[in-house]
Amino acid sequence: MLAMIAAAVILVPAPSSADPSLGSLNSQLGREQSRQHQLSSSIGGLSRTIASLDGQIALVRSREAAVRADLARDRAALARIRVLLVREQRLVTLLKARLTRAKLLLARQLVSSYEGDKPDLVGVVLEAQGFNDLLDKIAFLRRAEGQQQSLIKLTEAAKAAADSAERRLAKLEAIDLQQTTAAATRARALAGMNALLQTKQNALARAREAQRLALAASQARGSRLRGAIARLQAQQAAAQRAAAAAATAATAAPTPNGPTFGPSGGWAIPYAIVLCESGGQNLSPNSAGASGYYQIMPATWKLFGGTGPAAYLASKSEQDAVASRIWNGGAGAHNWVCAGIVGIT
């Protein structure tokens, strides 16, 4: 009964030896999936960094705008102060000229009075048109001199006020110029910081785009690998079904290329597995290509040192030697599906 069940099962080699292409595809797919995970994580990190830079750039731009507004106000105030300063400087110059002229006139008047003939009492009395006229002349002279003194005092006071205003405006000009220079320096620093942040953000955006392209390429490769694996697995399944049908037909009408050996045939692997695989017969290749006493696939036959294109064409002793190498003291039992069926692993 076991032989009838086993006849429908063929050798399915392990991916590492019998079908290296499937193992390679799975390994490549695993690497691509790992790379996709790394790229996705990196892209997420770059996106968070870029978002953080967006906030920093917005803050720096806001501060730069505020500083530039202050700079514009400082420059306007400085311009107004300079206009007022020029006006006061002109006024001081004018008042200095007036004061000089007033002092000159007063000096001339005093010198003239000093150098002139001193009128005697009789002359003054005789020249006067009466006592009242005399008093009027004396009062006029005194008023003229007093007005000249008053003019000098007023001019000196105005000059002092203009000088004070000039000094105050000059001080304000120096302060406002310092503030304007400081604001301009801050504006340049913020503009430089903004340019630096923008450059860094652009570089990160380019790196993120490159990684997105790499991720898309990896995903495309992964998709192709999954398609290839699916096709290979489908071909493998079809081969297994065809082999099972061929094995069933072979059981009904076996076509061995040589004698059939029994339990004492000197097998390289447990006889239960041989019985499950070939029934102890040197079978010709089935639709999947497995042949011989041990139902070895052509690729596996060559991989483990078999001569010729297929196992069934070789002597039993050579098939025993190749099967022994595949078996590897039991470590290679997984190369035969029948090993699991009969409980040998």
Secondary structure, DSSP 8 states (H G I E B T S, - for coil): -HHHHHTT------TTTT-HHHHHHHHHHHHHHHHHHHHHHHHHHHHHHHHHHHHHHHHHHHHHHHHHHHHHHHHHHHHHHHHHHHHHHHHHHHHHHHHHHHHHHHHHHHHHHHHS----HHHHHHHSSSHHHHHHHHHHHHHHHHHHHHHHHHHHHHHHHHHHHHHHHHHHHHHHHHHHHHHHHHHHHHHHHHHHHHHHHHHHHHHHHHHHHHHHHHHHHHHHHHHHHHHHHHHHHHHHHHHHHHHHHHHHS---SS----TTS--SS-HHHHHHHTTT--B---TT--BBTTTB-HHHHHHTT--SSSGGGS-HHHHHHHHHHHHGGGTTGGG-HHHHHTT--
